[in-house]
Amino acid sequence: MVTAQHEALHRIFQEDPSLFARTFERLLDIPLPADCAVSVIDTDLTELSPIERRVDTVLQLKTDLGDHLVIIEAQTGAKPKKSSSWAYYVSYLHAKHHCPVILVVVCLDGITARWARRPKTIGLTDRPTLTLKPIVLGPDNVPVITDVAEASADVWLAVFSALTHGRSPEVADILEVLATALDTIDPGTAGYCAELTEVGLGDTDARQLWRTLMSTKTYRYQSEFAQQLRAEGHVEGEAKMLLLILDRRGITISEEARERIRTCTDVAVLESWAHQALTIDSADELFA
């Protein structure tokens, strides 16, 4: 079952596709052409068969050296069967688009990161037909950003730092700096980053730390997004947050659907809808 935390780990690259290039250059020392243009493309790999296969995020790189595709998969645990899905994704996209395909796996812990980095083979043990070697981002190579100036210079990278270090000892310092850095950008984007951070921290102590920050500190962006959300049971704030997420993602929603959201009094339902709103393609999917 896909969780909101899982979605946040890869969706951050959809919100700021160029973050991919910066992580490659800064964290992995893999340079990309200066004129590299990055965009998000359709992640649906469904064929005519009834089996649906959907990649987390796919980015398209257009450079003078040719096109490349980048698959970004969020992984919250070691799942041996996942390697066959990754091999399918890479092979399918390579066959469809006739260009190099890069697999990037984002992990939340060191154990999963070490598993993801191990080569995955298909074929004979000593003569594999296919060897899959993902590029892995995780707590061991994503920087711990605890400097306000550094976080303010690249807010999306600071959010990514918070998500990947949600279980690290330094997470309290990371979140404190992130909350301050968000106050340096426009309130709309900052509020969305605040919500994405909360969702992405999942069921961790760090999420409660983040909520405490949002409810006890005063930031400009809270008046737009986060402030009304933080108090548990605040139905009106949850409904407003959901509508803002849908509007920001460009999801067209009818007045009837808006009224259904506004009149909902179940906080758990509103939270569930808010998590779904990060991934759906139409308003109809929200109530399916």
DRENDO-1510 file (C-alpha; in Angstrom, 1 decimal, always signed):
<recs>
REC; n; res; u; v; w
REC; 1; MET; +0.0; +0.0; +0.0 .
REC; 2; VAL; +1.5; +3.3; -1.0 .
REC; 3; THR; +1.8; +5.7; +1.9 .
REC; 4; ALA; +2.0; +9.5; +2.0 .
REC; 5; GLN; +5.5; +9.2; +3.4 .
REC; 6; HIS; +6.5; +7.1; +0.4 .
REC; 7; GLU; +5.0; +9.7; -2.0 .
REC; 8; ALA; +6.8; +12.6; -0.4 .
REC; 9; LEU; +10.2; +11.0; -0.8 .
REC; 10; HIS; +9.9; +11.0; -4.6 .
REC; 11; ARG; +7.4; +13.8; -5.2 .
REC; 12; ILE; +9.9; +16.4; -4.0 .
REC; 13; PHE; +11.7; +15.8; -7.3 .
REC; 14; GLN; +8.5; +16.6; -9.1 .
REC; 15; GLU; +8.0; +19.9; -7.2 .
REC; 16; ASP; +11.6; +20.9; -8.0 .
REC; 17; PRO; +12.9; +18.7; -10.9 .
REC; 18; SER; +16.2; +20.5; -10.9 .
REC; 19; LEU; +16.9; +19.2; -7.4 .
REC; 20; PHE; +17.9; +16.0; -9.1 .
REC; 21; ALA; +20.8; +17.7; -10.9 .
REC; 22; ARG; +21.9; +19.4; -7.7 .
REC; 23; THR; +21.9; +16.2; -5.7 .
REC; 24; PHE; +23.9; +14.4; -8.4 .
REC; 25; GLU; +26.5; +17.2; -8.5 .
REC; 26; ARG; +26.7; +18.0; -4.8 .
REC; 27; LEU; +26.1; +14.7; -3.1 .
REC; 28; LEU; +27.4; +12.2; -5.7 .
REC; 29; ASP; +30.0; +14.3; -7.5 .
REC; 30; ILE; +28.4; +13.3; -10.8 .
REC; 31; PRO; +28.4; +16.4; -13.0 .
REC; 32; LEU; +25.7; +17.2; -15.5 .
REC; 33; PRO; +25.8; +19.6; -18.5 .
REC; 34; ALA; +25.2; +23.2; -17.4 .
REC; 35; ASP; +22.3; +23.6; -19.9 .
REC; 36; CYS; +20.5; +20.4; -18.7 .
REC; 37; ALA; +16.7; +20.9; -18.8 .
REC; 38; VAL; +14.8; +18.7; -16.5 .
REC; 39; SER; +11.0; +18.0; -16.7 .
REC; 40; VAL; +8.5; +15.6; -15.2 .
REC; 41; ILE; +6.9; +13.1; -17.6 .
REC; 42; ASP; +4.1; +10.5; -17.4 .
REC; 43; THR; +4.9; +7.7; -14.9 .
REC; 44; ASP; +2.3; +5.2; -16.2 .
REC; 45; LEU; +4.0; +2.2; -17.6 .
REC; 46; THR; +0.8; +0.2; -18.1 .
REC; 47; GLU; +0.6; -2.1; -21.1 .
REC; 48; LEU; -2.4; -3.6; -22.8 .
REC; 49; SER; -2.3; -6.5; -20.3 .
REC; 50; PRO; -4.4; -6.0; -17.1 .
REC; 51; ILE; -1.3; -5.6; -15.0 .
REC; 52; GLU; -0.7; -1.9; -14.1 .
REC; 53; ARG; +2.9; -0.8; -13.4 .
REC; 54; ARG; +3.5; +2.7; -12.2 .
REC; 55; VAL; +6.9; +4.3; -11.5 .
REC; 56; ASP; +7.1; +6.7; -8.6 .
REC; 57; THR; +8.6; +9.6; -10.6 .
REC; 58; VAL; +10.2; +9.9; -14.0 .
REC; 59; LEU; +12.2; +12.9; -15.1 .
REC; 60; GLN; +13.3; +13.7; -18.6 .
REC; 61; LEU; +16.7; +15.4; -19.2 .
REC; 62; LYS; +17.2; +17.2; -22.4 .
REC; 63; THR; +20.9; +18.1; -23.1 .
REC; 64; ASP; +23.1; +18.7; -26.1 .
REC; 65; LEU; +24.5; +15.2; -25.5 .
REC; 66; GLY; +21.0; +13.7; -26.0 .
REC; 67; ASP; +18.0; +12.8; -23.9 .
REC; 68; HIS; +18.0; +10.8; -20.7 .
REC; 69; LEU; +15.3; +9.5; -18.4 .
REC; 70; VAL; +15.6; +9.3; -14.7 .
REC; 71; ILE; +13.5; +7.0; -12.6 .
REC; 72; ILE; +13.2; +8.0; -8.9 .
REC; 73; GLU; +11.9; +5.3; -6.6 .
REC; 74; ALA; +11.2; +5.9; -2.9 .
REC; 75; GLN; +12.1; +2.8; -0.8 .
REC; 76; THR; +11.2; +2.5; +2.9 .
REC; 77; GLY; +12.5; -1.0; +3.4 .
REC; 78; ALA; +14.4; -3.9; +1.8 .
REC; 79; LYS; +12.1; -5.7; -0.6 .
REC; 80; PRO; +13.9; -8.4; -2.7 .
REC; 81; LYS; +11.1; -8.7; -5.2 .
REC; 82; LYS; +11.4; -4.9; -6.0 .
REC; 83; SER; +14.4; -5.5; -8.1 .
REC; 84; SER; +12.4; -7.2; -10.8 .
REC; 85; SER; +10.0; -4.3; -11.0 .
REC; 86; TRP; +13.0; -1.9; -11.3 .
REC; 87; ALA; +14.4; -4.0; -14.1 .
REC; 88; TYR; +11.1; -3.8; -15.9 .
REC; 89; TYR; +10.8; +0.0; -15.5 .
REC; 90; VAL; +14.3; +0.5; -16.8 .
REC; 91; SER; +13.9; -1.9; -19.7 .
REC; 92; TYR; +10.4; -0.6; -20.7 .
REC; 93; LEU; +11.4; +3.1; -20.7 .
REC; 94; HIS; +14.6; +2.3; -22.6 .
REC; 95; ALA; +12.7; +0.3; -25.2 .
REC; 96; LYS; +10.0; +3.0; -25.5 .
REC; 97; HIS; +12.1; +6.1; -25.6 .
REC; 98; HIS; +15.4; +4.7; -27.0 .
REC; 99; CYS; +17.6; +6.7; -24.6 .
REC; 100; PRO; +19.7; +6.0; -21.5 .
REC; 101; VAL; +17.7; +5.3; -18.3 .
REC; 102; ILE; +19.0; +6.1; -14.9 .
REC; 103; LEU; +17.5; +4.5; -11.7 .
REC; 104; VAL; +17.7; +6.5; -8.5 .
REC; 105; VAL; +16.5; +5.0; -5.2 .
REC; 106; VAL; +15.7; +7.3; -2.2 .
REC; 107; CYS; +16.0; +5.5; +1.2 .
REC; 108; LEU; +15.1; +6.5; +4.7 .
REC; 109; ASP; +17.7; +4.4; +6.6 .
REC; 110; GLY; +21.2; +3.0; +6.2 .
REC; 111; ILE; +20.1; -0.7; +6.1 .
REC; 112; THR; +17.8; -0.1; +3.2 .
REC; 113; ALA; +20.3; +2.1; +1.4 .
REC; 114; ARG; +23.0; -0.6; +1.6 .
REC; 115; TRP; +20.5; -3.2; +0.3 .
REC; 116; ALA; +19.5; -0.9; -2.6 .
REC; 117; ARG; +23.2; -0.3; -3.6 .
REC; 118; ARG; +23.9; -4.0; -4.0 .
REC; 119; PRO; +23.9; -5.1; -7.6 .
REC; 120; LYS; +20.7; -7.0; -8.6 .
REC; 121; THR; +21.2; -9.6; -11.3 .
REC; 122; ILE; +18.8; -11.5; -13.6 .
REC; 123; GLY; +20.0; -14.7; -15.2 .
REC; 124; LEU; +22.7; -17.2; -14.2 .
REC; 125; THR; +24.5; -16.4; -11.0 .
REC; 126; ASP; +28.0; -16.4; -12.7 .
REC; 127; ARG; +26.7; -15.0; -16.1 .
REC; 128; PRO; +23.9; -12.6; -15.4 .
REC; 129; THR; +21.9; -11.3; -18.4 .
REC; 130; LEU; +21.1; -8.1; -16.6 .
REC; 131; THR; +22.8; -6.4; -13.7 .
REC; 132; LEU; +20.9; -3.5; -12.0 .
REC; 133; LYS; +23.0; -1.0; -10.0 .
REC; 134; PRO; +20.8; +1.8; -8.8 .
REC; 135; ILE; +22.2; +5.2; -7.7 .
REC; 136; VAL; +21.1; +5.5; -4.0 .
REC; 137; LEU; +20.3; +8.6; -1.9 .
REC; 138; GLY; +19.9; +8.2; +1.8 .
REC; 139; PRO; +21.0; +9.3; +5.3 .
REC; 140; ASP; +24.6; +8.4; +4.6 .
REC; 141; ASN; +25.1; +10.7; +1.6 .
REC; 142; VAL; +22.3; +13.4; +1.9 .
REC; 143; PRO; +23.7; +16.3; +3.9 .
REC; 144; VAL; +22.5; +17.2; +7.4 .
REC; 145; ILE; +21.5; +20.8; +6.9 .
REC; 146; THR; +21.5; +22.6; +10.2 .
REC; 147; ASP; +22.7; +26.0; +9.0 .
REC; 148; VAL; +20.0; +28.6; +8.2 .
REC; 149; ALA; +21.9; +30.3; +5.4 .
REC; 150; GLU; +22.5; +27.0; +3.7 .
REC; 151; ALA; +18.9; +25.9; +4.1 .
REC; 152; SER; +17.6; +29.3; +2.8 .
REC; 153; ALA; +19.9; +29.1; -0.2 .
REC; 154; ASP; +18.2; +25.8; -1.3 .
REC; 155; VAL; +14.9; +25.2; +0.6 .
REC; 156; TRP; +13.9; +22.2; -1.4 .
REC; 157; LEU; +17.2; +20.5; -0.6 .
REC; 158; ALA; +16.6; +21.4; +3.0 .
REC; 159; VAL; +13.2; +19.7; +2.9 .
REC; 160; PHE; +14.8; +16.6; +1.3 .
REC; 161; SER; +17.4; +16.6; +4.1 .
REC; 162; ALA; +14.6; +16.6; +6.7 .
REC; 163; LEU; +12.7; +13.8; +5.0 .
REC; 164; THR; +15.8; +11.5; +4.6 .
REC; 165; HIS; +17.0; +12.2; +8.1 .
REC; 166; GLY; +13.6; +11.8; +9.8 .
REC; 167; ARG; +15.0; +9.1; +12.1 .
REC; 168; SER; +18.5; +10.6; +12.6 .
REC; 169; PRO; +19.7; +12.1; +15.9 .
REC; 170; GLU; +20.1; +15.5; +14.1 .
REC; 171; VAL; +16.5; +15.7; +12.9 .
REC; 172; ALA; +15.4; +18.3; +15.6 .
REC; 173; ASP; +18.2; +20.7; +14.5 .
REC; 174; ILE; +17.3; +20.1; +10.8 .
REC; 175; LEU; +13.6; +20.8; +11.4 .
REC; 176; GLU; +14.3; +24.0; +13.4 .
REC; 177; VAL; +16.5; +25.4; +10.6 .
REC; 178; LEU; +14.0; +24.3; +7.9 .
REC; 179; ALA; +11.2; +26.1; +9.7 .
REC; 180; THR; +13.2; +29.3; +9.8 .
REC; 181; ALA; +14.4; +29.0; +6.2 .
REC; 182; LEU; +10.8; +28.6; +4.9 .
REC; 183; ASP; +10.1; +32.1; +6.3 .
REC; 184; THR; +12.5; +33.5; +3.7 .
REC; 185; ILE; +10.5; +32.4; +0.6 .
REC; 186; ASP; +7.0; +33.2; -0.6 .
REC; 187; PRO; +4.3; +32.0; +1.9 .
REC; 188; GLY; +2.5; +29.9; -0.7 .
REC; 189; THR; +5.5; +27.8; -1.5 .
REC; 190; ALA; +6.6; +27.7; +2.1 .
REC; 191; GLY; +3.3; +26.5; +3.3 .
REC; 192; TYR; +3.3; +23.7; +0.7 .
REC; 193; CYS; +6.8; +22.7; +1.8 .
REC; 194; ALA; +5.6; +22.6; +5.4 .
REC; 195; GLU; +2.8; +20.3; +4.5 .
REC; 196; LEU; +5.0; +18.1; +2.3 .
REC; 197; THR; +7.5; +17.8; +5.2 .
REC; 198; GLU; +4.8; +16.7; +7.7 .
REC; 199; VAL; +3.4; +14.1; +5.3 .
REC; 200; GLY; +6.9; +12.9; +4.4 .
REC; 201; LEU; +8.0; +12.4; +8.0 .
REC; 202; GLY; +5.3; +9.7; +8.3 .
REC; 203; ASP; +4.8; +7.9; +11.6 .
REC; 204; THR; +7.9; +9.2; +13.3 .
REC; 205; ASP; +8.7; +11.3; +16.4 .
REC; 206; ALA; +10.1; +13.9; +14.0 .
REC; 207; ARG; +6.6; +14.5; +12.7 .
REC; 208; GLN; +5.4; +15.5; +16.2 .
REC; 209; LEU; +8.5; +17.7; +16.5 .
REC; 210; TRP; +7.5; +19.4; +13.3 .
REC; 211; ARG; +3.9; +19.9; +14.4 .
REC; 212; THR; +5.1; +21.4; +17.6 .
REC; 213; LEU; +7.3; +23.8; +15.7 .
REC; 214; MET; +4.3; +24.8; +13.6 .
REC; 215; SER; +2.1; +25.4; +16.6 .
REC; 216; THR; +4.5; +27.2; +18.9 .
REC; 217; LYS; +6.4; +29.4; +16.6 .
REC; 218; THR; +5.2; +32.3; +14.5 .
REC; 219; TYR; +6.1; +32.3; +10.8 .
REC; 220; ARG; +4.6; +34.3; +7.9 .
REC; 221; TYR; +3.6; +31.2; +5.9 .
REC; 222; GLN; +1.6; +29.7; +8.7 .
REC; 223; SER; -1.2; +32.3; +8.1 .
REC; 224; GLU; -1.5; +30.9; +4.5 .
REC; 225; PHE; -1.2; +27.2; +5.1 .
REC; 226; ALA; +0.2; +25.6; +8.1 .
REC; 227; GLN; -1.1; +27.4; +11.1 .
REC; 228; GLN; -4.7; +26.2; +10.8 .
REC; 229; LEU; -3.6; +22.6; +10.2 .
REC; 230; ARG; -1.5; +21.9; +13.3 .
REC; 231; ALA; -4.2; +21.7; +16.0 .
REC; 232; GLU; -5.6; +18.2; +16.1 .
REC; 233; GLY; -9.3; +18.2; +15.5 .
REC; 234; HIS; -9.3; +21.6; +13.7 .
REC; 235; VAL; -11.7; +20.6; +10.9 .
REC; 236; GLU; -11.8; +23.9; +9.2 .
REC; 237; GLY; -8.0; +24.1; +8.9 .
REC; 238; GLU; -7.8; +20.6; +7.5 .
REC; 239; ALA; -10.4; +21.3; +4.9 .
REC; 240; LYS; -8.7; +24.6; +3.9 .
REC; 241; MET; -5.3; +22.8; +3.6 .
REC; 242; LEU; -6.8; +20.1; +1.4 .
REC; 243; LEU; -8.3; +22.7; -1.0 .
REC; 244; LEU; -5.1; +24.6; -1.1 .
REC; 245; ILE; -3.1; +21.4; -2.0 .
REC; 246; LEU; -5.6; +20.7; -4.8 .
REC; 247; ASP; -5.4; +24.2; -6.1 .
REC; 248; ARG; -1.6; +24.3; -6.1 .
REC; 249; ARG; -1.4; +21.0; -8.0 .
REC; 250; GLY; -3.8; +22.4; -10.6 .
REC; 251; ILE; -6.5; +19.8; -9.9 .
REC; 252; THR; -9.8; +21.1; -11.2 .
REC; 253; ILE; -12.5; +20.6; -8.6 .
REC; 254; SER; -16.2; +21.3; -8.9 .
REC; 255; GLU; -18.2; +23.5; -6.5 .
REC; 256; GLU; -20.0; +20.4; -5.4 .
REC; 257; ALA; -16.8; +18.6; -4.4 .
REC; 258; ARG; -15.5; +21.8; -2.7 .
REC; 259; GLU; -18.7; +21.9; -0.6 .
REC; 260; ARG; -18.3; +18.2; +0.3 .
REC; 261; ILE; -14.8; +19.0; +1.6 .
REC; 262; ARG; -15.9; +22.1; +3.5 .
REC; 263; THR; -18.8; +20.3; +5.2 .
REC; 264; CYS; -16.8; +17.2; +6.2 .
REC; 265; THR; -16.5; +17.0; +10.0 .
REC; 266; ASP; -14.3; +13.9; +10.2 .
REC; 267; VAL; -10.7; +15.0; +10.7 .
REC; 268; ALA; -9.4; +11.5; +9.8 .
REC; 269; VAL; -11.2; +11.5; +6.5 .
REC; 270; LEU; -9.9; +15.0; +5.7 .
REC; 271; GLU; -6.3; +13.9; +6.5 .
REC; 272; SER; -6.7; +10.9; +4.3 .
REC; 273; TRP; -8.0; +13.0; +1.4 .
REC; 274; ALA; -5.1; +15.5; +1.9 .
REC; 275; HIS; -2.6; +12.6; +1.6 .
REC; 276; GLN; -4.3; +11.4; -1.6 .
REC; 277; ALA; -4.3; +14.9; -3.0 .
REC; 278; LEU; -0.6; +14.7; -3.3 .
REC; 279; THR; -0.8; +11.9; -5.9 .
REC; 280; ILE; -4.1; +12.0; -7.7 .
REC; 281; ASP; -4.6; +13.2; -11.3 .
REC; 282; SER; -8.3; +14.3; -11.0 .
REC; 283; ALA; -10.8; +15.2; -8.3 .
REC; 284; ASP; -12.8; +12.1; -9.0 .
REC; 285; GLU; -10.0; +9.9; -7.6 .
REC; 286; LEU; -10.2; +11.7; -4.3 .
REC; 287; PHE; -13.6; +10.2; -3.4 .
REC; 288; ALA; -13.2; +6.9; -5.2 .
</recs>
